Amino acid sequence: MKQVESVKRIFVLFLGFLGLLLQSSVYAYFWFKVYYPIVSSTRISADGYVFGSGLKLYFRGHLLVLAIYFVLLVFFSNTYGGLKIGYLKSMDLFLSQIFALVMVNILSYFQISLLRNWLVPVIPMLEIFIVQLVVSFLWAVCTNRLFHALFPARQMLLVSGEYPVDDILRKFNSRQDKYNIVKCMNIKDGLEEIEKESLLRYDAVIIWDIPTQDRNKLLKFLYAHSIRVYLMPKITDVLVKGSTQMHLFDTPVLLLREYYLKIEQRAIKRLVDIICALLLIILSSPVMLITAIIIKLYDGGPVLYKQVRCTINQKEFKIMKFRSMKVDAEKDGVARLASKNDSRITPIGKFIRACRIDELPQLFNILAGDMSFIGPRPERPEIIKQYMETMPEFAFRMKVKAGLAGYAQVYGKYNTTPYDKLKLDLAYIENYSVWLDFKLMLLTLKILFTPDATEGVESSQITALRNTEDK
């Protein structure tokens, strides 16, 4: 098993390196053919102004330019998941590559312009991007097909507890190219029987909500026999994962303490919020103006929809969004989440929700300090009360300021269950860093173009708020 995994890893690294090399080769061709002649030339205008730097590069200079491009490509491809061959579907892999290429090419354009001391033509950079899109598409499709042909789906055993397995089966069955659940067993079948079964024909074991004592014994057994384990964590597991390891004595000590942002972290986070909010308000002002006019012309109702939400320490504030529902969407006064194919959403509302345009007014909430760019999404007081009746740990996510985007939005969906969203939000809180905020900002750009991230919740998910935590 170890040898197979090593071969698989080497194979993925090779294919990833090959893809990066192909993309860099496209850039290298245009650099030598188009951009270097522009950078190395000079032109004097009629009024005597000199355009161009006349910069002359030799082998090491060219190598540095291409190396910078390659390193940027590695960084953004890794950030957006553009190297996860076999892990992501082909189109998701291609989409990740697109975002990486957009970011790298924008930075490279300004780098070349700095070398010239003036803006260089944009058209060649667009040509680079188009060629790279073709290369990237072919690379994503071919490498994924080759990977799955050589390495078939993992044969897996699912071990469950008292709760139904429908949800977890649905998740794994959505990726049958990668996972194949051969058999399901319940912890009531007995640990001894489960251990015997796990040694037969399986590449991995999924542990889904079994009592902690049984889980610990099973984990030790599987670890001792080098069997891969996919474990669905509980709230306490997420908290422990974010703990600090200490070396006070001759035994490991894990420190879990009251969460708070250090003063320098709060200062940096607030500064980033102010700068980014101001820039985005300026850049998106034409879009906001057009959206406001269209909403007003559609039914004559209010353009903005203000709603009471909760932020840090359950402090209430009024969030602003472009109205995407009918004026009387909640005329009965009952607070409820938007469901899939919700009839209350207007045709214009469907579009602005899909494109996330309805969220733009929240930039003013960020500027006012009610929200941050990154953090748990703010919920309504009524919804919070409803969740906390069956899930008291929901209060943990309000240890930080609410955010326009967050961990749960990047790695989950709109219709991810509240319990799973809570675990994702706690993973962010317990592992906070300035770099994590920056990474989530970059990844947020990607989910703007992911349709299933805007789906409504199923009606069964609204009522089933809690399904896995031990009593």
N, C-alpha and C positions, 0 to 999 in steps of 0.2 A: 504493500500500500504506500509506504513512504517513497519507494522508488517511482511509482506511478505519479505521485503528487510532485516529485522533483522534476520528472520529465515534463509534466503539464506546465509547471512554473517556468521552466526554461523555454518551452515552446511559446508561451504567452509573452515572455520578455522579448524573445526573438521577433515575433510578429509585431509587437509594439514598437520595437526599435526600427524595424523595416518600414512601418508606416510613418514614423517620425522622419526617417531618412528620405523617404519619397517626397513628403511635404517640404522638407528643407531643400531638396534638390530643385523643386519648382521655384522656390524663392531664390536659390543660388543662380539659376539660369537668368531670371529677370534682373537680378542684381548686376551680373556681369554684362548682360546684353543691353539693359536700359538705364538702370539707376546709377551705376558707377560712372558711366560716361557723363551723366548730368552732374554728379557730385564733383568730378575731377575737372570740369570745364568752367570757364568764366565768361561773362558777357557784360559789356559796358553799355549802359543806356545813353540816350541823347543828352541827358542832364549830368552825365558823368558818374552815375551810381553803378557800382560793380555788383552784378548778380553771380552767385556761385562762389564757392570757397577755393576752387582750384586744388582740392585736396588730392594728393597722390598717395595711393596705398600700395604696399608690396605684399608678399605672400602672407606674412603674419597679420597684417592689417585686414586683409580679406578674410582670413581665417577667424579673426576676432569678431567681425561683423556676422559671419555665418554661425559662429558658436553662440553668440548672444541670441540669435533667432532660434537656434536649436534648444537652448536652455529655457527660453520663454515658452516654447512649444511643449516641452516636457512638463513645465510647471502648470500651465493652463490645461493641458490634456489630462494630467493627473487630478487636478482640482475638479474638472467637470466630468471625470469618469470616462474620458475618451480612450483610455487604454484597457478598459475592463472587458477584454475579449472573452466570450463565453459566459460572462456574468450578466451583461446587458444584452437585450435584444438588438438585432442589427440596426434597426431604425433609431433606437435610443443611443446606440454607439455612434451612429452617424450624426445625430443631433448634438451629442456631446462634442464631437469633433468640430462641428460648425461653430459652436460658441468659443472653443479654444482658438480656432483659426481667426475668428473675428477679433478677439482680444489681441492676439499676437500681431496680426497684420496692422491693426490700428497703432499699436506701440511702435512697430517697425517703421511705419510711414513717418511718424514724427521723429524717430531716430535718424532716418535718412535725411529728413528736412533739416535737422540740426547739423548734420555733416555738411550740408550744402549752404547753411546759413539762410535758407529761404525755402518756402514750400515747394515740394516737387510735384510733378503731375500725379493725379489720383488714378487715372485710367489704367496704367500698368499694374497698380496694386489691386484694382478690381479684377483685372485679367488673371493675376496670380491667384486670387480668391476663387474665381470660377474654375480654373484648372484644378486647384486643390480640392474643390467640392467634388469634382468627378473622380479624382484619385481617392478621396476619402470614402465616397459611397462604395466604389468597387472594393476598396480595402476592407471596409466594415462588413459587407455582405460575404465576401470570399473568406475572410479570416474566421468569421463566426461559423460559416458552414463547414469549413475545414476542421475547426475546433470540435464541433459537435459530431462530426463524422469520426474523428479519431478518439474522442472522449465522450462516450454516451452518458446519458443522465445517471446521476447517482441513485442506486437502489437503496431505499430508506425504510426504516422501521419507525412508526409513530407510537409513542407511549403517552397515554393521556390519563387524566384523573377523572373527577366527578363531572366536569363541565363538558358540554357537547364539543365535538371536534370539527363541526361543519365549517366554522370560520377559518381555522388553520388549514384545513384541507383545501378550501377554496384558494387561499393564498399560495400554497405550494403547487396546486394543480394549474395555476395560471402560468407557471414556468416548467411545463413538462419536458421542455428541451433540456433542462438542467436538473430537475428533481423528479423522481418517480417513487411515490409512496407505495411500497409493495404490500405492506401489512400494517394493520392497526391493532395495538394491544392496550388493555386497560391495566392500571396498577393493581386492580383487584385480581388479575390473573396470577399475581404473585411475583415477587422479585426474582426468585430462582428461575421461573419459567421465562421471564423476560430476558434475563442474562444469558440463558441457553440459546434463546432465539436470536439474540443480537450477534452471536458468534457464527451464525450460519452463512448468510449470503449477502450481507448488507454492507454498503459503503459508509453509512452514517445512521445515527439514531436521533430522532426528534423527541425532545422532552417537552410535553405540553401540560403545564399545570398539574403537577402531582405533589403530594404532601412533601414538605421540606426534608423530613427524616428519610423517606424513601428516595427522594431525589439525590441526597448526599451519598447514599450507599451506591445508587446506580451510577452516579458520576464517577466515583472512585473506581468502580469495576470497569467502566468503559475506558477511562483514562489509562488504567493498568494494562488494558488489552489494545491500546493505540487505536481506538475506534472514534471516529469523528462524531462530535455532538453538536446539534443545533438546539440551543436552549432558549426558550421564551422567558425572559426575565420578569420577576415580580417587582413591585415598587421598591422593596427593601434591597433587591439586587442592584437596581439603578443607583440607589443612595450609596451602597457600599462601593460601587465602581468609581464614584466620585470622591472617595475618601483619600486622605493623605497618609502615606506610609511613613511611620516613624521608627527610629532605631534607638530607643531609650535603653532597652534592656537586651537580654540575649534571646529575645523572641520577637517576631514581627508584631507591630502594633498599628492598627488602622484607626485614624482619627476622623470621626464624623462630627462636625460642629455646625452651629447656626450659620446659615449661608448669608453672605453679604459681599458686595463689591468693595474692593479697596478704594481709597479716596482717589488714587491716581487712575484706576480703572474707570471710576465714575466720571472723572474729568475728561479723559480721552473719549469715552463713549458719548458724552454730551457734546463735545466739540465736533466729533464726526457727524452726529445727528444734525447739528445746526448748519454746518457747511454743506452736507449732502442735501438737506431739505431745501435750503436756499437755491442751490444749483438746479435741483430737479423742478422746483416751482417755476423758475425762469424758463427752463427748457420745455416743460410740459404745458406752459400757459396757453399756447395756441390750441392744443388738444382739449384742455379743460374748457376753454371758451366755446369751442365748436360743440362739445358734448353738452354743455349747459343749454345752448340754443336749441339743439335737437330735442332734448328732454322736454323743454318748455313748449316747443311747438307741437310735440306729440299729443299731449293731453292737457296742457295748460296747468299742470300741477307744479308743486315746488321742485326746484332743481336738486337741492340738497336734501339728504335724509339724515337727521340728527337722532342719535340714539344713546341712551345711557349705557356705558360699559364700565368695567372695573379694571384698574391697573394695579400697581404695587400696593400691597397691604389692603387690598379691596377698596381702594380709594375710587370714587365714582367720577366720571367725566363724560362729556358728550362727544362721541365720535362722529365725524362727518364723512359721508359718502355720497356719491352721485346716486340719486334714486333709481333703482332698477326694478322696483315692483309697482304695482298699482297703488294709487293714493290710499285706498281703503284696505290695504293688504292685511292689516291687523285691527280691523274695526271692532272685533270682539274683545280686544284688549289682552288676548292671550299671546304670550311670547313663545315662538317656536322657530326651530331652525328651518332653513330652506331645504325642501326635499327634492329628490330627483324628479325632473319634469314638472316642477312646481308651477301651477297655473297662475299664481300671483305675479310671476315675473313677466314683464313686458317684452316685446320683440327687441326693443332697443336695449332693455336691461340684460337680455341674454347675451347680446354682443359685447356690451361694456364689461359684463362679468367675466366673459370668456377671455377678453383682452386685459383684464384687471384695471381698466380705466376707471371703474367705479371707486377704486381705492385711492385715487390721486388726491382728493381733498384731505386725506389723512396726513399729508405732508404738513399741513398747517397745525394739526394736532401734535406732530413731532416738534415743530418749531416752537410751539407753546410749552413743550415739556411734559405733556400728558402721556406721550408714547415715545418709544425709541424705534429706530429702524429695525433692530433685531431683538426679539423677545417673544414670549408666549402671546398668542393672539388674544385680545381682550374679549371677554365674554360678558353677556348681560347678567345683571344681578339675579334675575329670575331663573335663568339657566344654571347659574352657579349654585343657587339654592337647591335646584332640582338634582344636579349632579352630586352635591355633597350629602344628600340624604342617603345615597347608597355608596358613595365614594368620598369619604371625608378627606382623603389625601389630596383631593383636587385643590385644596387651599395652598398646598406646597408651591404650586406654579405661580402664585402671586407674591413670591419673595423678591421678584424683580419687576421692573417696569414692563408693561405690555409693549408688544412690537408690531410693526407693520408686516413683517415677515419673521419667520423663526424656524427653529429646528423641525418642528412638527409640520410646517408648511413645505419645507424642502424635502424631507424624507417621508412624509405622509401624503395624504390626500384630503380633500375637503370632507369626504365621507369616511375617513378613518375613524374608528370608534373612539369615544371620549377617553376610555381607559388607555388605549394605545397612544393617543395624543398626549395624555398626561405623562406617560413614560418617556416619550420623546422630549417633551418640554423639560422634564427633570434631568434628562441626560445633558441638555444644554446648560441648565442652571448649575449642575454639579461639576461640569467640566469647562466652565466659562474661561475664555481668554480673549484678548483683543484680536488675535489671529483667527479664532473661531468665528467672531463677528464678521471679519473681513471675508472669510471663506464662504459664510452663509450669504453674504451680500452678492458674491459672484454667482453662487448657485441659484439664488433667487431669480436672476436674469434668465436662467434656463427654464425654471418651472413656469415662467410667464407664457411659454409656448407649449406647455404640456396640458392637453385638453382635460385629462381625467383628474387633474388637480383642482378643477372647478366644479366637479359634479356635486350634486346635492346628496344628503344622507338618505339611506333607505329608511323606511318607516320602522323596520324592526330594530335598526341601530339606535333610533331615538329613544325607544323604550328600554332596550337592553344596554344600560349604561355601564354595568359592571359584570364581568364574566369570568375572571380568573384569579382574583386575589384570595389567598388563604385567610380564613377567619382567625 
